């Protein structure tokens, strides 16, 4: 294999790896956006649950049913 052929192969490999790195970077950015949206939704649901829990009535006392 000549030096020129080896250099061309290395350049092709470097170009391919650069493309893959760019694609992975884009996918990571998209996934991070999804994670942030999910975290924000979880925070909102947690706040809503806690506020509902605070405003809910206390559980009624356990009593015997009338047929006992």
C-alpha positions, 0 to 999 in steps of 0.5 A: 500500500503506497503512502498516498493510498494510506493518507487517502484512507486516513482522510476518509476515516477522519471524515467519517469519524467527524460525521459520526461525532456530529451526529452523536452530538446532535442526538445528545442535544436532542436527548438532553432537551427531552430530559429537561422537558421531562424534569420540568414536567415532573417538577410541575406534577410534584408541585401539583400533587403536594398542593392537592395533598395539602388541600385534601380532607383528612381521611374519615375515621374507620367505623364499623359498617351498620350490619355489624 
